[in-house]
């Protein structure tokens, strides 16, 4: 190592590793600073061509492993995952960045400047896409979710899905690192800078244009989440009565739809008829999360929606269950309410998966009602994962969560109203704009991920080909 940087090698290695670790610590996890996510890989990418491969590898892995420990409280303290699962969650991004740095370094030292720049984003997105296909947790902890506060950037998801966002997040630090590398030719640096600038300018212009689109209609929606009481019959009856009172208050505030969190009630609850009465008396659509035991052989996590004048509630059963926590029978169908606007139903973890967004985009849904239940500390992150489905597939989302966030978001990812139910009761009511949005991603699916895989194959071919003598 010293032969590459002389006496400055160790300080440079320590500084690059520490800066990348700090960037990943604050730029990832359940409360990321979106702009730090872009900068986190830069120090180790800068270091990679200046030291031996083993030291570049060590810097990348150590930095993201240390930074990833920011998830310990969430994964261990709140969810209670075993140590092996936590090591996997922390170690996977560290290993992935290590592979990105290796491929970046190899291509750069061989003179393939543009290929080196494309290597980290192409490899990162390819692995995240494959993980999305195989993991029971879908897209959870995808790097793109760190960017939900960067509204102009996330609009590209309507074209590429979240894969395009992840590509840009890794492209920028790689492009900057190339500009500082002595091994990069002047022509290669200029080409890389021009292509990167063009991509970002186009993305930002498209994002700003999307954010100017007017709404075609609006609807006033109320959300409510009450803390879990004791399990006695008296406690549950009191809680149910409080929900009825809260729904009345939201109706008085002008709400036309009211939604409660996941499994707020049991299917044999004595207050269920009260929601039918509320729906008819107030011309109100009432959605309630229900632990349905009406079929003893098939307990389901269900959303029941009572509409004015309907003979029976519309129902939806949760498709994607939380492994190790839920023993329900999963649902296998999608529900669109009758009438206009076109409203679809989903529950909590269903929004971690693209099939939900694709299904309701195909049904031209304008709004999804999503009862949910979170783990207190992840309220921001999990609500934003749901919001990303709306940007990708073109619908607004009303999401009410236990121990999380109540959010009303439009099809551009803007949060129009939000309240925390992480440690206390919460209610909100707000106007939600609706549009007739048909996205390219809803039509073409994961085309960008497949293009990314094709690019990665080419890059691997360049990296593995014997060098010219």
C-alpha positions in Angstrom: 0.0 0.0 0.0 2.8 2.4 0.9 4.3 2.0 -2.6 1.2 3.6 -4.1 0.8 6.6 -1.9 4.1 6.6 0.0 3.8 8.0 3.5 0.3 9.4 2.8 -1.2 6.0 2.2 -2.4 5.2 5.7 -3.9 8.6 6.4 -5.6 8.7 3.0 -7.0 5.1 3.6 -8.3 6.0 7.1 -9.8 9.3 6.0 -11.6 7.7 2.9 -12.9 4.9 5.0 -14.1 7.1 7.8 -15.9 9.6 5.4 -17.6 6.8 3.5 -18.8 5.2 6.8 -20.2 8.5 8.0 -21.9 9.1 4.7 -23.5 5.7 4.8 -24.5 6.0 8.5 -26.4 9.2 7.9 -27.4 8.5 4.3 -29.1 5.1 4.8 -31.3 3.4 7.3 -34.8 4.4 8.5 -34.2 8.2 8.6 -31.7 8.9 5.7 -30.3 12.3 4.7 -30.9 11.9 1.0 -28.0 14.1 -0.2 -25.5 12.1 1.9 -26.4 8.9 0.1 -25.0 10.4 -3.1 -21.7 11.2 -1.4 -21.2 8.1 0.7 -19.4 6.0 -2.0 -17.2 8.8 -3.3 -14.3 8.6 -0.8 -13.6 4.9 -1.4 -14.1 5.3 -5.2 -11.6 8.1 -5.1 -9.2 5.8 -3.1 -9.6 2.7 -5.3 -7.1 3.6 -8.1 -4.6 5.0 -5.7 -4.0 1.9 -3.6 -3.6 -1.8 -4.1 -6.8 -3.8 -4.7 -6.9 -5.5 -1.3 -6.8 -2.1 0.5 -9.5 -0.7 -1.8 -11.6 -3.7 -1.0 -11.0 -3.4 2.7 -11.9 0.3 2.7 -15.2 -0.3 0.9 -16.3 -3.2 3.1 -15.3 -1.6 6.4 -16.9 1.7 5.6 -20.3 0.3 4.7 -20.3 -2.3 7.4 -19.6 0.4 10.0 -22.2 2.7 8.5 -24.7 -0.1 8.3 -24.6 -0.6 12.1 -27.0 2.4 12.2 -29.7 -0.2 11.7 -28.9 -2.1 14.9 -31.6 -0.4 17.1 -34.2 -1.0 14.4 -33.4 -4.5 13.5 -32.5 -5.8 17.0 -34.4 -3.5 19.4 -37.7 -3.0 17.5 -38.0 -6.0 15.2 -36.0 -8.5 17.2 -34.3 -10.2 14.3 -31.7 -12.9 15.1 -28.0 -11.9 14.9 -27.5 -13.8 11.6 -30.2 -11.9 9.9 -28.8 -8.6 11.1 -25.3 -9.5 9.9 -26.8 -10.2 6.5 -28.7 -6.9 6.4 -25.6 -4.9 7.3 -23.1 -7.0 5.4 -25.0 -7.1 2.0 -24.6 -3.4 1.1 -20.9 -3.6 2.3 -20.2 -6.6 0.1 -22.1 -4.9 -2.8 -20.0 -1.7 -2.5 -16.9 -3.8 -2.4 -17.7 -5.5 -5.7 -18.6 -2.1 -7.2 -15.2 -0.7 -6.1 -13.3 -3.7 -7.5 -15.0 -3.5 -10.9 -14.6 0.3 -11.0 -10.9 0.1 -10.2 -10.2 -2.7 -12.7 -11.9 -0.9 -15.6 -10.3 2.4 -14.8 -6.8 1.0 -14.6 -7.3 -0.6 -18.0 -8.3 2.7 -19.5 -12.0 2.2 -19.8 -13.1 5.5 -18.3 -16.7 5.5 -19.3 -17.1 1.8 -18.4 -15.6 2.4 -15.0 -18.1 5.2 -14.4 -21.0 3.0 -15.3 -19.7 0.0 -13.3 -20.9 1.0 -9.8 -24.5 2.0 -10.7 -24.9 -1.0 -13.1 -23.7 -3.5 -10.6 -25.6 -2.0 -7.7 -28.9 -1.9 -9.5 -28.5 -5.4 -11.0 -28.0 -6.9 -7.6 -30.9 -5.0 -6.1 -33.1 -6.1 -8.9 -32.2 -9.7 -8.5 -32.7 -9.4 -4.7 -36.1 -8.0 -5.3 -37.0 -11.1 -7.3 -35.8 -13.5 -4.6 -36.3 -11.8 -1.3 -39.5 -12.3 0.8 -39.2 -8.7 1.7 -39.4 -7.4 -1.9 -37.7 -4.0 -2.4 -37.1 -3.3 1.3 -34.0 -1.1 1.9 -33.5 -0.4 -1.7 -31.2 2.6 -2.0 -33.8 4.6 -4.0 -36.0 5.0 -1.0 -33.5 7.3 0.5 -34.4 9.9 -2.1 -38.1 10.4 -1.4 -37.5 13.9 -0.2 -35.8 14.8 -3.5 -39.0 15.2 -5.5 -37.6 16.2 -8.9 -35.3 13.2 -8.9 -37.9 10.6 -8.0 -40.2 11.5 -10.9 -37.9 9.4 -13.1 -39.5 6.3 -11.4 -42.6 6.9 -13.6 -40.3 5.9 -16.5 -37.6 3.5 -15.1 -39.1 2.4 -11.8 -37.0 2.9 -8.7 -34.1 1.3 -10.7 -33.4 4.6 -12.5 -33.1 6.4 -9.2 -30.6 3.9 -7.8 -28.6 4.2 -11.0 -28.3 7.9 -10.7 -27.4 7.8 -7.0 -24.3 5.6 -7.8 -23.5 7.2 -11.1 -22.7 10.7 -9.6 -20.0 9.6 -7.2 -18.4 7.4 -9.8 -18.4 10.2 -12.3 -16.8 12.6 -9.8 -14.2 10.0 -8.8 -13.2 9.5 -12.4 -12.6 13.3 -12.8 -9.9 13.1 -10.1 -8.2 9.9 -11.3 -4.8 10.4 -13.0 -5.4 7.1 -14.9 -8.4 8.7 -16.7 -7.6 10.3 -20.1 -8.7 13.8 -20.7 -11.0 12.6 -23.5 -12.5 10.0 -21.2 -13.1 12.5 -18.4 -14.8 14.9 -20.7 -17.0 12.2 -22.2 -18.0 11.0 -18.8 -18.7 14.5 -17.5 -20.8 15.3 -20.5 -22.9 12.1 -20.4 -23.5 12.4 -16.6 -24.5 16.1 -16.9 -26.9 15.3 -19.7 -28.5 12.5 -17.7 -29.0 14.7 -14.6 -30.2 17.7 -16.6 -32.7 15.6 -18.4 -33.9 14.0 -15.2 -34.3 17.3 -13.4 -36.1 18.9 -16.3 -38.5 16.0 -16.5 -39.0 16.0 -12.8 -39.8 19.7 -12.6 -42.2 19.3 -15.5 -44.0 16.4 -13.8 -44.5 18.4 -10.6 -46.3 21.2 -12.6 -49.2 18.8 -13.7 -52.6 20.1 -12.4 -55.0 17.8 -10.6 -58.2 16.7 -12.4 -60.2 16.4 -9.1 -59.7 16.3 -5.3 -61.1 14.2 -2.5 -61.1 14.9 1.2 -59.8 11.9 3.2 -59.5 11.3 7.0 -57.1 8.9 8.6 -57.1 7.8 12.3 -54.9 5.5 14.4 -55.5 4.8 18.1 -53.1 3.1 20.4 -53.6 -0.6 21.2 -55.5 -1.0 24.6 -55.4 -3.9 26.9 -56.9 -7.2 25.5 -59.9 -7.4 27.8 -63.3 -7.2 26.3 -64.0 -3.9 28.1 -60.8 -2.4 26.8 -61.6 -3.4 23.2 -65.1 -2.1 23.4 -63.8 1.2 24.7 -61.3 1.4 21.9 -63.9 0.5 19.3 -66.2 3.3 20.6 -63.3 5.8 20.4 -62.8 4.8 16.7 -66.5 5.4 16.0 -66.2 8.8 17.6 -63.0 9.7 15.7 -64.7 8.7 12.4 -67.6 11.0 13.2 -65.2 13.9 13.9 -63.4 13.3 10.6 -66.8 13.2 8.8 -67.7 16.5 10.5 -64.4 17.9 9.1 -65.6 17.1 5.6 -63.9 13.7 5.0 -65.6 11.6 2.3 -63.4 8.6 3.0 -62.0 7.5 6.4 -59.4 4.8 6.9 -58.1 3.0 10.0 -54.9 0.9 10.4 -54.3 -2.8 9.7 -56.1 -5.3 12.0 -57.7 -2.5 14.0 -60.8 -4.8 14.6 -61.8 -8.4 14.7 -64.4 -9.8 12.3 -66.7 -10.7 15.2 -66.5 -7.2 16.6 -69.8 -5.9 17.9 -69.1 -2.4 16.5 -68.9 -3.4 12.9 -72.6 -2.6 12.3 -71.9 0.9 13.5 -69.7 1.5 10.4 -72.4 0.4 8.1 -74.7 2.9 9.8 -72.0 5.7 9.6 -71.5 5.0 5.9 -75.2 5.4 5.1 -76.0 8.2 7.5 -73.0 10.4 6.5 -72.6 9.4 2.9 -69.2 8.2 3.9 -66.8 5.5 2.7 -65.3 3.8 5.8 -62.3 1.5 5.4 -61.3 -0.6 8.5 -58.5 -3.1 9.0 -59.9 -6.4 10.2 -58.4 -9.6 11.6 -60.9 -11.9 9.9 -61.7 -15.2 11.6 -65.0 -15.7 10.0 -63.5 -18.8 8.3 -61.7 -20.7 11.1 -59.6 -22.6 8.5 -58.4 -19.4 6.8 -57.7 -16.5 9.1 -57.0 -13.4 6.9 -55.6 -9.9 7.3 -58.4 -8.0 5.6 -59.5 -4.5 4.6 -63.2 -4.0 4.7 -64.7 -1.0 3.0 -68.3 0.1 3.8 -69.8 2.3 1.1 -73.1 4.2 1.2 -76.0 2.1 0.1 -73.9 -1.1 -0.5 -75.4 -4.3 0.6 -72.1 -5.7 1.8 -68.5 -4.4 2.3 -65.9 -4.6 -0.4 -63.0 -6.7 0.9 -59.3 -7.2 0.2 -57.0 -9.8 1.8 -53.3 -9.0 2.3 -51.1 -10.7 -0.3 -47.6 -10.3 1.1 -47.2 -11.4 4.8 -44.3 -10.5 7.1 -42.3 -13.6 7.4 -42.0 -14.8 11.0 -44.7 -12.5 12.3 -47.9 -13.2 10.4 -49.6 -16.6 10.0 -52.6 -15.5 7.9 -53.7 -17.1 4.6 -52.6 -14.7 1.9 -55.0 -13.2 -0.6 -54.7 -13.7 -4.3 -57.0 -11.1 -5.9 -57.3 -7.3 -6.2 -60.2 -5.1 -5.3 -61.3 -1.9 -7.0 -64.3 0.0 -5.5 -67.3 0.7 -7.6 -67.9 4.2 -8.9 -65.5 7.2 -9.3 -62.8 8.0 -8.5 -61.3 4.6 -9.1 -60.1 3.4 -5.7 -58.0 0.3 -5.1 -57.2 -1.6 -1.9 -53.9 -2.9 -0.5 -52.4 -3.6 3.0 -49.1 -2.6 4.5 -46.3 -4.9 3.1 -48.1 -5.3 -0.2 -46.7 -1.9 -1.1 -43.1 -3.2 -0.7 -43.7 -5.2 -3.9 -44.1 -4.1 -7.5 -46.9 -6.5 -8.3 -49.3 -4.4 -6.3 -48.5 -1.2 -8.3 -48.6 -3.0 -11.6 -52.0 -4.6 -10.8 -53.7 -1.3 -9.9 -52.0 0.6 -12.8 -53.6 -2.0 -15.1 -56.9 -1.2 -13.5 -56.4 2.6 -13.9 -56.6 3.2 -10.2 -56.4 6.9 -9.1 -56.1 6.2 -5.4 -55.1 3.3 -3.1 -56.4 2.9 0.5 -53.6 1.3 2.5 -54.1 0.3 6.2 -50.7 -0.6 7.7 -48.8 -1.4 10.9 -45.2 -0.3 11.4 -42.4 -0.7 14.1 -42.5 2.9 15.4 -38.9 3.8 14.4 -39.5 2.9 10.7 -42.6 5.0 10.2 -40.9 7.4 7.7 -39.2 4.7 5.7 -42.1 2.4 5.3 -44.6 5.1 4.4 -42.2 6.3 1.7 -41.8 2.9 0.3 -45.6 2.9 -0.3 -45.4 6.4 -1.8 -42.8 5.2 -4.4 -45.4 2.7 -5.8 -47.7 5.7 -6.4 -45.0 7.5 -8.4 -44.1 4.4 -10.4 -47.6 3.5 -11.3 -49.5 6.7 -11.2 -51.9 6.8 -8.2 -52.3 8.7 -5.0 -52.1 6.9 -1.7 -54.0 7.3 1.7 -52.0 5.2 4.2 -53.0 4.8 7.9 -50.5 3.0 10.1 -50.3 1.8 13.7 -47.0 2.9 15.3 -46.0 4.7 12.1 -47.2 7.5 9.9 -50.6 8.6 8.6 -49.9 10.0 5.1 -51.8 11.5 2.2 -49.6 11.5 -0.9 -50.3 12.3 -4.6 -49.1 10.4 -7.7 -46.0 12.6 -7.8 -44.8 11.5 -4.3 -45.7 14.8 -2.6 -46.9 14.3 1.0 -49.9 16.6 1.3 -50.7 15.7 4.9 -48.8 13.7 7.5 -49.2 12.8 11.2 -47.2 10.5 13.5 -48.9 7.6 15.3 -45.5 6.2 16.4 -46.1 6.8 20.1 -49.6 8.3 20.4 -53.1 8.5 18.9 -53.2 10.4 15.6 -55.9 11.8 13.3 -55.6 13.9 10.1 -57.9 15.1 7.4 -56.8 16.7 4.1 -57.5 17.3 0.4 -55.8 14.8 -1.9 -55.5 15.7 -5.6 -56.2 12.9 -8.1 -55.1 12.7 -11.7 -55.5 10.4 -14.7 -51.9 9.3 -14.8 -50.6 6.5 -17.0 -46.8 5.9 -16.6 -44.3 4.3 -18.9 -43.1 2.1 -16.0 -46.7 0.8 -15.6 -46.7 -0.1 -19.2 -43.2 -1.5 -19.8 -42.3 -2.8 -16.3 -38.7 -3.4 -15.4 -37.2 -2.6 -18.8 -34.5 -0.4 -17.2 -33.4 -3.2 -14.9 -33.0 -5.5 -17.9 -31.1 -2.8 -19.8 -28.9 -2.4 -16.7 -28.2 -6.2 -16.6 -27.2 -6.1 -20.3 -24.8 -3.2 -19.6 -23.3 -5.0 -16.7 -22.6 -8.1 -18.8 -20.7 -5.9 -21.2 -18.8 -4.3 -18.4 -17.9 -7.6 -16.9 -16.7 -8.8 -20.2 -14.4 -5.8 -20.4 -13.1 -6.4 -16.9 -12.5 -10.1 -17.4 -10.9 -9.8 -20.9 -7.1 -10.2 -20.8 -5.4 -6.8 -21.1 -3.6 -5.9 -24.4 0.2 -6.0 -24.1 
